[in-house]
Amino acid sequence: MQAFVLSPKRQFAAAAGVAVLALWLGVCSAALLVNAVSASRTDQELARNQAKYERWIADRQARLNSAVAQLNASNGSIGELAASVENRHAALALLLTDMKGDPGAIQALAPTLNKVAAVQDANPIQRVELVRMSQEKLIAAADGYARSRADRLRLAFRLAGLTPTNFMPKGGALGGPLIEAKDPRALAAILDVDEDFADRIQRAANNLSEAQALNAAAQTLPFAQPTEAGAKSSGFGVRFDPFTRRPAFHSGLDFAGGFMTPIEATAPGVVSFTGQRSGYGNTIEIDHGRGLKTRYAHLQSIGVRPGQHVAVGQRIGGMGSTGRSTGVHLHYEVWVNGRAQNPDRFVKAGQYVQQVDG
């Protein structure tokens, strides 16, 4: 019998071989496991996609079946009915997008209108169904745009501490044929659509008109900044008086700036006062109607006269340090029905309105 003696080197080589074999078996097992898991996930994803596509196809087929049934029930030809539906869609699009030429609405509805124009080469049955689907998308887009715009403008007014309804036309008379037709059944007959569809159109038109009325009112309110240069140096409310060093109420908003920095009207209006006021120095006051007035104080120069009509952004004077002032700045006030308001709220409301328009 022959004996084998394992030297330390041979023992180390054998151990290394076993380790390599074990590592190889581990890697192979892990790869098989990963492949199995991946295959399972892939199969699940494929199954989900297959179910989704089957649902989409079934829904599409149901819509087309409905269109075919409606076409078969009619006396006119398929082509004529398809053209009639397309004409109705075009009329609805014009009624919704031509609300006093609102460019924002046209831009919001443009993708839907482009899709409508792109289906002209489809067969008549598909044209009918595609246009019907586009009508649904059109109303949804119009109502979403109008509701969002009206809500954001109402918020801008509330930021300024104003009640939006106070700036709407009296009696809710916003104008427009969609709004004047109070009875949804009458509107449905005029537009040749079902009553529910007519009601949705009317809601969108109401929201659009309200947004336009609020936007028009915003253009008459002191929402602009009184000066482009300079930072806000002192806010509205109680502060330490720079002369007495005691707490005192500050009725406006201060803007620091250079000597003769242009001062601009924050809204259209009529100049109601120019001259010296105690503590204010050289002062301009503008009446904007509806109980709103703005005051610009400590001016170095006055470039307007009482009774003069001014536009928003029009230069009315130059920044100075007249009156009770410690340095060159503008003291700006906003008054509503005889009470001083926080001008910063109006400035922020104006910035928000600009975001809505943008």
C-alpha positions in Angstrom: 0.0 0.0 0.0 1.4 3.3 -1.1 1.0 6.3 1.2 0.5 9.9 0.0 2.0 12.7 2.1 0.4 16.2 1.6 2.9 18.9 2.0 1.8 22.3 3.2 2.0 23.6 -0.4 -0.2 20.8 -1.7 -2.7 21.4 1.2 -2.8 25.1 0.3 -3.3 24.4 -3.4 -6.1 21.9 -2.6 -7.8 24.4 -0.3 -7.5 27.1 -3.0 -9.1 24.8 -5.6 -12.0 24.0 -3.3 -12.5 27.7 -2.6 -12.5 28.5 -6.3 -15.0 25.7 -7.0 -17.3 26.9 -4.2 -17.1 30.5 -5.5 -17.9 29.3 -9.1 -20.9 27.3 -7.8 -22.1 30.4 -5.8 -21.9 32.7 -8.8 -23.7 30.3 -11.0 -26.5 29.8 -8.4 -26.8 33.6 -8.0 -27.0 34.1 -11.7 -29.7 31.5 -12.1 -31.6 33.1 -9.2 -31.3 36.6 -10.7 -32.4 35.3 -14.1 -35.4 33.6 -12.6 -36.4 36.8 -10.7 -35.8 39.0 -13.8 -37.8 36.6 -15.9 -40.6 36.7 -13.4 -40.7 40.5 -13.3 -40.5 40.7 -17.0 -43.4 38.3 -17.3 -45.4 40.4 -14.8 -44.7 43.6 -16.7 -45.6 42.0 -20.0 -48.8 40.7 -18.4 -49.7 44.2 -17.1 -49.0 45.8 -20.4 -51.0 43.2 -22.2 -54.0 43.8 -19.9 -53.7 47.5 -20.4 -53.6 47.2 -24.1 -56.5 44.8 -24.1 -58.6 47.3 -22.0 -57.6 50.2 -24.3 -58.5 48.1 -27.4 -61.9 47.1 -25.9 -62.7 50.6 -24.9 -61.8 51.9 -28.4 -63.9 49.2 -30.0 -66.9 50.1 -27.7 -66.6 53.7 -28.8 -66.5 52.8 -32.4 -69.4 50.4 -32.0 -71.4 53.2 -30.5 -70.5 55.6 -33.3 -71.5 52.9 -35.9 -74.8 52.4 -34.1 -75.6 56.1 -34.2 -74.6 56.4 -37.8 -76.8 53.4 -38.8 -79.8 55.0 -36.9 -79.5 58.2 -39.0 -81.2 58.9 -42.3 -78.3 60.9 -43.8 -75.1 59.5 -45.3 -72.1 58.7 -43.1 -70.0 61.4 -44.7 -72.6 64.1 -44.2 -73.1 63.2 -40.5 -69.3 63.2 -39.9 -69.0 66.6 -41.5 -72.0 67.8 -39.4 -70.3 66.7 -36.2 -67.0 68.3 -37.3 -68.8 71.6 -38.0 -70.4 71.5 -34.5 -67.0 70.9 -33.0 -65.6 73.8 -34.8 -68.4 76.0 -33.6 -67.9 75.0 -30.0 -64.1 75.6 -30.3 -64.8 79.1 -31.7 -67.3 79.9 -29.0 -64.9 78.8 -26.2 -61.7 80.4 -27.6 -63.1 83.6 -28.9 -64.2 84.8 -25.5 -63.2 88.4 -26.1 -60.0 87.2 -27.7 -58.4 85.7 -24.6 -54.9 84.6 -25.9 -54.4 82.4 -22.9 -57.5 80.3 -23.6 -56.5 80.0 -27.3 -53.0 78.8 -26.2 -54.4 76.3 -23.7 -56.8 74.8 -26.3 -54.4 74.9 -29.2 -53.2 71.2 -28.8 -56.8 69.9 -28.9 -57.7 72.1 -31.9 -54.6 70.8 -33.7 -55.6 67.3 -33.1 -59.0 68.0 -34.6 -57.4 69.4 -37.7 -55.2 66.3 -38.0 -58.1 63.8 -38.3 -59.5 65.0 -41.7 -58.0 62.1 -43.6 -59.6 59.4 -41.4 -62.6 57.4 -42.6 -66.0 58.8 -41.8 -66.8 56.6 -38.8 -63.4 57.2 -37.3 -63.8 60.9 -37.9 -67.0 61.0 -36.0 -65.5 59.2 -33.0 -62.3 61.1 -33.0 -64.1 64.4 -33.1 -66.5 63.4 -30.3 -63.4 62.4 -28.2 -61.8 65.7 -29.1 -64.9 67.6 -28.0 -64.6 66.0 -24.6 -60.9 66.9 -24.4 -61.7 70.5 -25.5 -64.3 71.1 -22.8 -62.1 69.6 -20.2 -59.1 71.7 -21.2 -61.2 74.9 -21.5 -62.9 74.4 -18.1 -59.6 73.5 -16.4 -57.9 76.6 -17.9 -60.8 78.9 -17.0 -61.3 77.6 -13.5 -57.5 77.8 -12.7 -57.2 81.3 -14.1 -60.3 82.6 -12.2 -59.1 80.9 -9.0 -55.6 82.5 -9.3 -56.9 85.9 -9.9 -59.3 85.7 -7.0 -56.4 84.7 -4.9 -54.4 87.8 -6.1 -57.2 90.0 -5.0 -57.4 88.4 -1.6 -53.6 88.8 -1.2 -54.3 92.6 -1.5 -57.0 92.4 1.1 -59.7 93.0 -1.6 -63.0 91.1 -2.1 -63.0 89.8 -5.7 -66.8 90.0 -6.1 -66.7 93.8 -5.4 -64.8 94.2 -8.7 -67.2 92.1 -10.8 -69.8 93.6 -13.1 -73.0 94.4 -11.1 -75.7 91.8 -11.4 -73.3 89.2 -12.7 -73.7 90.5 -16.2 -70.5 89.2 -17.8 -71.9 89.1 -21.4 -71.6 86.5 -24.1 -74.2 84.2 -25.7 -73.1 81.2 -23.6 -73.8 83.1 -20.4 -76.9 84.9 -21.5 -78.6 81.6 -22.2 -79.7 80.8 -18.6 -81.6 77.6 -19.5 -79.2 74.7 -20.3 -81.9 73.2 -22.5 -82.1 76.3 -24.6 -78.3 76.4 -24.9 -78.3 72.6 -25.8 -80.8 73.3 -28.6 -78.8 76.2 -29.9 -75.5 74.2 -29.9 -77.2 70.9 -31.0 -75.6 69.0 -28.1 -76.9 67.2 -25.1 -77.9 69.1 -22.0 -75.0 67.9 -19.9 -72.5 68.9 -22.5 -74.1 72.4 -22.8 -73.9 72.8 -19.0 -70.2 72.0 -19.1 -69.7 74.6 -21.8 -71.6 77.2 -19.9 -69.5 76.6 -16.8 -66.3 77.0 -18.8 -67.7 80.2 -20.3 -68.7 81.6 -16.9 -65.2 81.0 -15.5 -63.5 82.5 -18.5 -65.7 85.6 -18.3 -65.1 86.0 -14.6 -61.3 85.6 -15.1 -61.4 88.3 -17.8 -63.5 90.6 -15.6 -61.0 90.2 -12.7 -58.1 90.7 -15.0 -59.6 93.9 -16.4 -60.2 95.1 -12.9 -56.6 94.3 -11.9 -55.3 96.6 -14.6 -57.0 99.5 -12.8 -55.7 98.7 -9.3 -52.4 99.8 -7.8 -50.7 96.5 -8.3 -47.5 97.9 -9.9 -44.3 98.9 -8.1 -43.9 102.7 -7.6 -40.2 102.5 -8.5 -38.0 100.1 -10.3 -34.8 101.1 -8.4 -34.2 100.7 -4.7 -35.1 98.1 -2.1 -37.8 98.1 0.5 -36.3 99.8 3.5 -39.2 100.0 6.0 -42.5 98.2 6.1 -46.1 98.9 7.1 -47.1 98.8 10.7 -45.6 99.7 14.1 -41.9 100.5 14.1 -39.4 102.6 16.1 -39.6 106.2 14.8 -36.2 107.2 13.5 -36.5 110.6 15.2 -38.1 109.9 18.6 -36.8 106.3 18.9 -40.2 105.3 20.2 -42.8 102.8 18.8 -45.0 104.5 16.2 -47.3 103.4 13.4 -45.8 103.6 9.9 -48.6 104.0 7.4 -46.7 103.1 4.2 -43.8 101.3 2.6 -40.4 102.9 2.1 -38.2 102.3 -0.9 -34.5 103.4 -0.7 -32.9 104.7 -3.8 -30.7 107.3 -5.4 -31.4 111.0 -5.7 -34.1 111.7 -8.4 -34.8 108.0 -9.0 -38.0 108.0 -11.1 -41.3 107.5 -9.3 -44.1 105.9 -11.3 -47.9 105.7 -10.9 -48.9 102.2 -9.7 -52.2 102.3 -11.6 -54.1 104.5 -13.9 -56.0 107.4 -12.3 -56.4 111.1 -11.8 -54.0 113.2 -9.8 -55.9 114.6 -6.8 -53.2 116.5 -5.0 -49.7 117.8 -5.4 -47.7 119.9 -3.0 -46.5 120.0 0.6 -48.1 117.9 3.3 -46.9 118.0 7.0 -44.3 115.4 7.6 -44.5 114.1 4.0 -42.7 116.9 2.2 -43.4 117.1 -1.5 -46.3 114.7 -2.1 -48.4 113.4 -5.0 -51.8 111.7 -4.4 -53.6 109.8 -7.2 -57.3 108.8 -7.1 -57.8 105.4 -8.8 -61.6 105.2 -8.3 -63.6 102.6 -6.4 -62.3 104.2 -3.1 -58.6 103.5 -3.9 -55.9 106.2 -3.6 -52.1 106.1 -3.6 -49.7 108.6 -2.0 -46.0 109.2 -2.9 -44.1 111.3 -0.4 -40.6 112.9 0.3 -40.2 113.6 -3.4 -37.5 115.9 -4.7 -39.5 116.8 -7.8 -43.2 116.7 -8.9 -43.9 116.1 -12.6 -47.7 116.1 -12.7 -50.5 118.5 -11.8 -54.0 118.1 -10.1 -56.7 116.9 -12.5 -54.2 115.2 -14.8 -54.9 111.7 -16.0 -51.9 109.3 -15.6 -51.3 105.8 -16.8 -49.8 102.9 -15.0 -46.0 103.1 -15.1 -46.0 106.8 -16.0 -43.3 108.9 -14.4 -44.8 111.4 -11.9 -41.8 112.6 -10.0 -38.3 112.1 -8.6 -37.1 110.5 -5.3 -35.8 112.9 -2.7 -35.7 113.5 1.1 -38.1 116.3 1.7 -40.2 116.6 4.8 -39.7 114.4 7.9 -37.0 112.1 6.3 -33.6 110.8 7.3 -32.4 110.2 3.8 -33.3 109.8 0.1 -36.3 107.4 -0.2 -39.9 107.1 -1.3 -42.7 106.8 1.2 -45.6 105.0 -0.6 -49.1 104.6 0.8 -52.2 102.8 -0.5 -55.6 103.9 0.9 -58.9 102.0 0.5 -62.1 103.8 1.5 -60.2 106.2 3.7 -58.1 103.7 5.5 -54.4 103.0 5.0 -53.6 99.5 3.8 -50.4 97.6 3.6 -48.9 98.5 0.3 -46.7 95.4 0.2 -49.8 93.2 -0.1 -50.7 95.1 -3.3 -47.2 94.8 -4.7 -47.2 91.1 -4.1 -50.7 90.8 -5.6 -49.4 92.5 -8.7 -46.5 90.1 -9.0 -49.0 87.2 -8.7 -51.2 88.7 -11.4 -48.1 88.9 -13.7 -47.5 85.2 -13.0 -51.1 84.4 -14.0 -50.7 86.4 -17.2 -47.4 84.7 -17.9 
